Amino acid sequence: MPAPARNTVDRLDKPSAYYLSRNKKRKYRDEPIGRETTPEEPEDPLKDATTLYVGNLSFFTTEEQIHELFAKCGEIKRLVMGLDRFNKTPCGFCFVEYYNHQDALDCMKYIGGTKLDERIIRTDLDPGFQEGRQYGRGKSGGQVRDEYRDEWDPGRGGYGRAIDAERMKEEEEYGRGR
């Protein structure tokens, strides 16, 4: 009997690395000793997900541009732009919610990895948008990855904020003759 055929392409609707790492079971749990536990397959929250996380957007990309591009894969139910927690300005990501799962998968397949505003965007299935997730998680209100970026990226506002503050401090000290 021939061996079953294996897929050479990864599933598009698999959970993202962030989601998997967040939901790992702890190594040492408070369990009764001597009790056998059977590993249960957790319910995959992404099997019917209709929401996409879209990352690596330019800070200058508008909702209209995103809507125009993502509407090519299906009717959009809702679009939520990621905002800087303090300045309320776009910070490089958004959530796009479709009416059905197949439209979200089509979008990942056809639009993920394409260019928008000269930046290659990435898309991941998301278990669903909840209020508060539209804000960046970085210390300065934006995304964490933008805090310590040490290369110049005009599409994401220049240097990272932590690096930029360090450079400004060095310039001030240099100007004082220290």
N, C-alpha and C positions, 0 to 999 in steps of 0.2 A: 504494500500500500504506500503511495507517495506521501511525502511529508506535507503537512498543511502549508499553504502559501502564507508568507509573512509580508506585511506591509513594509515598504521601504521609505514611506513618508510618514512623519509624525502626524498624529491627530491634530486637527485645528481647534477642537473644543476641549483640549486637555487643560487642567487648572494651571494657572501661572505659577512661577517659582515663588513669588511673594505669597500667594495664597497657600501653597503647600507648606512653606516654612512657618507660616503663622499658625497652622493647624496641626503641627507635629505633636504627637503624644509625648509627654515627658518621659524621660528614661526611668526615673524613680518616682513612682506614684505610691500613694498610701493604699495598698491593697492587702487584703488578708494573706498571710503566708500559707503556702501549701495549696492554694486554690488555683486550679487551672482556668485560664481565661482563653477563650477562643477569639482569634482575631476576626473582628467583624469588618466588613467592607463598608466604609462610611458612604453615605449618600452623596453623590457628586452634585454640588449646587450649581455647577456650570453646564449640566447636561441640557437644560432648557433655558440657559441664560440669554437674555435679549439685550443686555447692556455691554458696551465695549468701552474699555479704557483706551484712550488715544494719548500717546506720549511723544516727547521730543518735538513738540510744536514750537514755532517761533513765538516770542512774546508779542509779536505784532500781527499774528494771524487773527482774523476776525471770526465771529460766529457765522457770518454769512458765507465766508470761504469754506468753512468746515461743513456747513449745511449743504452747500452746493456740491461738494465732493462726495459726501457720505450719502446723500439722497439718491445717488446713482445705483446703490445696491438695495434700496427698499425705502419704504415710507418711514420717516423718523418720527418717533413719538415725543422725544425730549432730548435736548442738548444742553449740557451743563458745563460751562467753562471753569477751569481751575483758576482760582484767584489767590493772590498774595494775601495772607491773613490780615496784614496791617494796612497795606496800601490799596487793597481791592482792585489791583491791576492783574491782567492775565499773567500766569506764571508757567506756561508751557505744557499743559495737559488739559484734557476734557473727558467727559463721559457722553457717549452717544447711545441713546436707547431706541431700539427698534420695536415694532409690534410683534415680530416673531423671531424665533431662534435661527431659522434658515437665512434670513436677511443678515443677521449678525455674523453668521459663518461665512456668507458670501463676501461680506465686507472685509473680514479678516483675510480671506483668500485673495481678493482682487485689489484691495486698497492698502493693506498692511505692507510696508516696505516701499511705498511710492513717495514721491517728493511733493511737499506742499510748502510754499514760501522758501524754496531752496534748502529744505531740511527733509531728511528721510524720516517719515513718521512710523511709529510702531503701534500695533493694536493688539490688545489682549481681551479675552472674554472676562467679564466682571460679574460677580454674584448679584450686583444691583446697587444702584446709587442710594446712599443714605445722607440725610442732611448733615453737614459738617465736613464731608469728604471733599468738598470742592475747594477747600483751603489747603495750601502747601503745608508740609510738616517740618520745614526747616526752621532753624532758630530765628531767622530774620523774616519769616512769614512765607517765603517761597519754597521751592523744592530743595530737599536735602542735597541732591547732586549739584545744585547750582551754588551751594555755599562755598565749596572748596575747589571749584574748577580753576585751574591755573593758566589756562590758555584763553586767548581773546576769542569771544564768540559773539559777534554783533547781533545775531538772531536771538540770543538769550540774554541780552543786556550787557555785554562786555565781559569783564572778568568776574569770577565768583565773588560774592559779597565779602566773605572772610578774607580772601586774598587781596581784594581791592582795599579793604580797611587797613590791612597790614602794609600795603604799598603806600597808602596815604600817610601813615604814621612814619614810615621810613623817609618819605620825602620831606615831612615837616622837620624831622630830626636832622636831616642833611642840610636843610635850609638854615637851621640854627647853628650849624657848624659843629655838631657833636660827632 
